[in-house]
Amino acid sequence: MLASHAAVEAVSPAVALAPIHELHTPRAAAPIRAFIKDAEIFAEGEPAAYFYKVITGAVRTYKLLSDGRRQIDAFHLPGEIFGVEAGEEHRFTAEALGEATVVAYRACGLEALAAGDTALARQVVSAMQNALERAQDHMLLLGRKCALEKVATFLLGLSRRLPHPGAVDLPMARIDIADHLGLTIETVSRTLTELERRGVIELPAHRRSIVLRDKAALRRLDA
């Protein structure tokens, strides 16, 4: 099954794809899927029949551990590809963080698609390289860094992927950040408060946006 019952397919994929310059070719035409908050896009262990590109919103991919804890592998932002697998099954579950739209491509047609759309082929290769690099960084982050260092690394990494690097609009909740960094939500909140106390960041009243006041200090923590 491609998506949960909370997903809605867009009526006109061609129109929806039009703003996405690098995907607008007949060979690349694919359905746009819309998801509500927390809707499942695919589940761990399902056949990897499709891979996806985020158009709007954001997506989390995660595993449930044997003791029931959730480990979030990555967050996927607009323009990013996810769900590309080396094997025949998805290794993670993917869910929409909020309202999100994604374009779905048949994995079985990847070679033919790439042959007719070199831009997409480059994106897929880049996505796989970026996923490997982030996975390596994530392993280091989980195993060797303290809470301050983890949060600094996370904020810097997210800011590099967003259009306004001086401010980070968080598409995820703090519990998602905690499950990504291997921390408790209380520790994430205390760490953000400590960074604000030091003048490194600013937390606006609505708390879903973070202003990066001192990137040099964040980079020192990330080193």
Buried (B, 14 or more C-beta within 10 A) or exposed (E): EBBBEBBBEBEEBEEBBEEBEBBBEEEBEBBBBBBBEEBBBBBBEBEBBBBBBBBEBBBBBBEEEEEEEBBBBBBBBBEBBBBBBEEEEBBBBBBBBBEBBBBBBEBEEBEEBBEEBEEBBEBBEEBBEBBEEBEEEBEEBBEEBEBBBBBBBBBBBBBEBBEEEEBBEBBBBBEBBBBBBBBBBEBBBBBBEBBBEEEBBEBEEEEEBBEBBEBEBBEEBBE
